[in-house]
Amino acid sequence: MEFSRDSLESLLAWKTKVGRKPLLLMGARQIGKTTLLQTFGQRAYDDVLYINFEKDQEVHRFFEGNKSPQPILDNLSLIHGTDLKEESSLIILDEIQECRDALIALKYFQEELPNIHIVAAGSLLGLSIGNDRSFPVGKVEFLEMFPLTFEEYLRASDQKLYKAYEHFSTQKEINPIPEAFFSPLNRVHKEYLLFGGMPEVASHFIQHRDIESAQEIQDQILMSYALDFVKHASKTTSTKIQRIWNAIPSQLAKENKKFLYKAIRTGAKAREYEEAIQWLVQAGLLYQTSLISTPSVPLKAYEDVTAFKMYVFETGLLMRLAGLDPSTFTDGSKFFTQFKGALAENFVCQTLRRLYGRSPYYWTSAGKAELDFLIEQSGLVIPIEVKSGLNTKAKSLATYQKKYAPHLRIRVSNQNLSLSDNLLNIPMCLVERVTNIVGGLT
């Protein structure tokens, strides 16, 4: 099954951009980067050369010690069997982290052959950390890619419901979604949280509706990440990376989700694990949200980097890391109610990270209140509280209201869309439209 990815529009815009530079498509492994680039090539170019540096080892030598792009282009044309033309050919360099010389060569393509269309893809594992070789800063453009969104999943799984979603999420007035559409949207959204983010998992589940086999694919993805830890980091660092990765579910299961090093290992210190945390963040596998001392613009100026929370980049993999069975979504157990809150928060975090281009922040008030997220939009600081259970009383938002009197507050819950005074309730299934909804109110 092929998903219609929103990132394709960004690639099409890059193709016709004045002053275009080689593009580096970044993101975690197995989120669909290769498929997206191949689709882009098929739709927008007459001719495509696809190189995978992980598989095509012999191509590495074209780039070794070669700072002149023309001989590289000539060799690529020879293996392609035809000349690569400036405006009608696309060169795709996949898994570019496996060939650092190719990454460096992008600089010289930009300087000497700027009309050649080159897109590289990689997770940057092994490049961002511990890399003492030059990186083509200022010579490439970047496009960050994420797992499938709920909208992309919905488009593939139920076109009629997607059209209803589009209709009701673009209304100028804040009105509840009719129940005939709201309940089905919540049902599909729950599927998405469990199996919808990773394209291979989502495709299998939509076509076969087989939970067990979908989980097997998730387990294989997690295993491939574990192998990456060993492959791209030193033995000492990879051990720490794995410990942090495995500890995330227990960190999120706590009522206070602030990241605690002692939860990794008794006596663990920040300085021991800082590099491993940075590795996971730069690999796109974890998102780090920092504490804000004062909710003022710009939020980053009030960031406390010593206090933070960690979220996984995709909820389905978080579920597998935690060992949760999908059936627990209906058993009503106390443990699951607590962790269900973590899944909801994780979804909101990963969505805000994608929409705003950076991780959100969080806020506390002397242990009396804690807001899950703070975002900036239209020059305003907007507080967000996530409520996944039946109790939707937003006590922390009330505390924040008394102290700062914000223009707008957001509660994310399972309830329908509504606006009362300055409290906007956004249902989970509409979180991906938060920028549009907020934009109409500010």
Order of alpha helices (4+ residues) and beta strands (2+ residues): alpha-beta-alpha-beta-alpha-alpha-beta-alpha-beta-beta-alpha-alpha-alpha-alpha-alpha-alpha-alpha-beta-beta-alpha-alpha-beta-beta-beta-alpha-beta-beta-beta-alpha
